[in-house]
Amino acid sequence: MSNVKILKLMSGEEVIGEVTTTDALHVVKNATSIIYQQTEKGLGAGLAPYMPYVEGDIEIRDAAVASFGVPGKEMLNQYNSIFGAGIVIAGANEMAIS
């Protein structure tokens, strides 16, 4: 799962998934939205289905993407717990934003 990336869309949404990029398109497998929520420990992040009624991969035009990058250990662990083999990267704690 080394191709897991976070896309920040022009709309402000953040999507995490397995991304394959072509010239003008980002194809996202197992796409989920990153949702921020208040927790007892402060602001936290969770994952929710992105376009849950679409079958297969989601295609996002390059012009709709503001930026993208590699997720941190905590977010990658959360994503892998849903779509991966359940492998957790050592040293990652509960995801919280200070």
C-alpha positions, 0 to 999 in steps of 0.5 A: 500500500505504498501508493496511499495518498491524501488528496486535498480537493479544490472544494476543501474535501480531503480524500485518502486512498490508493492513488494512481496518477496519469496525465490529467487524472487521479484514480482512487481505489478505496477512497474515503473522506477525512472527517474532523471531529471534536474528541475528549483529547481535542480535535481528531480525525476519522474516515467516512465513505467517499462517494459510497454509491459508486462501484469501483475506483473513483476518477478525480480530474487533476484540475480538481486537486489543490495538493496531495501528499503521503499520510502520516503514520497515524492516518495510514494506520487508521486507513490500513485498519479498514482496507489493509492487512491490519498492519500497524506501523510501530510508534504510531499513537492515537490520532489527535490534532493539537 
